[in-house]
Amino acid sequence: MAQWTSAVGAAQLARLLNSQQERPAGPGTRRPPAYRALADGVRLLVLEGRVPVAARLPAERELALALSVSRTTVAAAYEALRAEGFLESRRGAGSWTAVPAGNPLPARGLEPLPPEALGSLIDLGCAALPAPEPWLTRAVQGALEELPPYARTHGDYPAGVPALRQTLAERYTARGIPTMPEQIMVTTGAMGAIDAICHLFGGRGERIAVESPLYANVLQLMREAGARLVPVAMAEGFAGWDMDRWRQVLREAAPRLAYVVADFHNPTGALVGEDQRRQLVDAARSAGTVVIVDETMSELHLDEGLELPRPVCAFDPAGSTVVTVGSASKAFWAGMRIGWVRAAPEVIRSLVAARAYADLGTPVLEQLAVNWLLSTGGWEQAVEMRRDQARENRDALVAALRRELPGWEFDVPNGGLTLWVRTGGLSGSRLAEVGERVGVRVPSGPRFGVDGAFEGYVRLPFTVSGAVADEAVARLAAAARLVETGAHGGTDTPRTFVA
Ligand SMILES: Cc1ncc(COP(=O)(O)O)c(C=O)c1O
């Protein structure tokens, strides 16, 4: 549950309601009465994560004024929302948004399926590609040659092997952010890095402001760590951050931590512009919030001529407000389990000290392999292969979706590994459930929402191409037909999420 949200003011709610796209009424359908349209609008804002759960709504009179409707209309809309479980009210205290009990929310992360468990299932659950060979083999061979001097030590490097720390520091310096090896810690994947940072700064009960939607497994990691999550809706159409909202949350909730993905956000693929990056750092510095910037996807820019903004840490090179997380998982191969943190030396020292009672360190051989790649130029060639593959997969997926499911909406991102798809009013949870039965595994939208938002979405990764992409989408279309007609014999959860 989100445990802090600010009130949504009347003007703000009116603006959000007015920004909703009007859904075309079907032939012969009558316009719903005003109170119903208002209730549906609020419900959609909650389900799409644009108004968080547990947000206090304006008093009836204020909203009536802001929307230029009668107070009776607002009262009837609130009454309908209460009856449907989307609003809770206490006499004299006000009304708060809610999601109905029994909403089919998978409050879990994404568990990778072992390849041998897949059978004929097409797995679109995981946004990760196979190793770009021959680079994995070459890197491991290169690492073996470097190994003997390390083999003569005890092998514990809680901050990482010095050679890799040095190489990573030089890469930041080459990107225009002067960095010393003391500012780098090598971790076991980006997840290891985020886990360590959350434990250092965000003890149980600490607030963490997060983009909404956000990567499901980071969301789950933070839940497990006992954080109080404050979701911050992305801008309209998932085009970057809503800076007014971020400023408000940082000022009023003063969270200890914030977590963002500025480069090819997972799941939406958004690339946040440089102005917003600077503004977020300024606002976080004023609020005393440490921002975790996850750059896991940053090298996966897929289109020619794309202008790349400077990294967020360029606006806090000292690394005391911005703690950057990197990873070899998406740019190279997730099986490496190599990630890293860039931060101020004192932050790194604290993270390293805490590691003695966490995982102690990251395997030396894999660190040497990544270092071999980065220092021989193999990395650039491997990443180039990776980009070509992701681009081809993206284009195949997009073409198949447009052909088979023309009512599903999405923006084609310029990078990253995921497409965030609005499923034409069908329940994403239902699609996931039925999809698995017809041979395609997809994660439903609510996995990426803090509180049951995004029921009308699924996330599709760029992991298959050609005939497999066509078959995956054909199976999704079959699942959609079953959900639409109610012929799937599933549970009695609602199959559509909007009236
Ligand atoms: C934004 C983001 N962060 C972190 C991860 C996990 O990274 P790693 O494999 O390095 O732990 C992923 C994987 O999908 C991701 O998309």
PDBQT file of the ligand as one rigid body, heavy atoms in Angstrom, charges set to zero:
ROOT
HETATM    1  C1  LIG A 501      15.258  -0.837 -14.850  1.00  0.00    +0.000 C 
HETATM    2  C2  LIG A 501      15.864  -2.145 -14.442  1.00  0.00    +0.000 A 
HETATM    3  N1  LIG A 501      16.652  -2.199 -13.352  1.00  0.00    +0.000 NA
HETATM    4  C3  LIG A 501      17.217  -3.350 -12.969  1.00  0.00    +0.000 A 
HETATM    5  C4  LIG A 501      17.009  -4.524 -13.649  1.00  0.00    +0.000 A 
HETATM    6  C5  LIG A 501      17.681  -5.767 -13.160  1.00  0.00    +0.000 C 
HETATM    7  O1  LIG A 501      19.032  -5.648 -13.485  1.00  0.00    +0.000 OA
HETATM    8  P1  LIG A 501      20.135  -6.721 -13.076  1.00  0.00    +0.000 P 
HETATM    9  O2  LIG A 501      19.918  -7.924 -13.945  1.00  0.00    +0.000 OA
HETATM   10  O3  LIG A 501      21.435  -6.025 -13.385  1.00  0.00    +0.000 OA
HETATM   11  O4  LIG A 501      19.986  -7.032 -11.635  1.00  0.00    +0.000 OA
HETATM   12  C6  LIG A 501      16.174  -4.517 -14.769  1.00  0.00    +0.000 A 
HETATM   13  C7  LIG A 501      15.886  -5.761 -15.494  1.00  0.00    +0.000 C 
HETATM   14  O5  LIG A 501      14.928  -5.858 -16.235  1.00  0.00    +0.000 OA
HETATM   15  C8  LIG A 501      15.603  -3.297 -15.177  1.00  0.00    +0.000 A 
HETATM   16  O6  LIG A 501      14.820  -3.228 -16.247  1.00  0.00    +0.000 OA
ENDROOT
TORSDOF 0
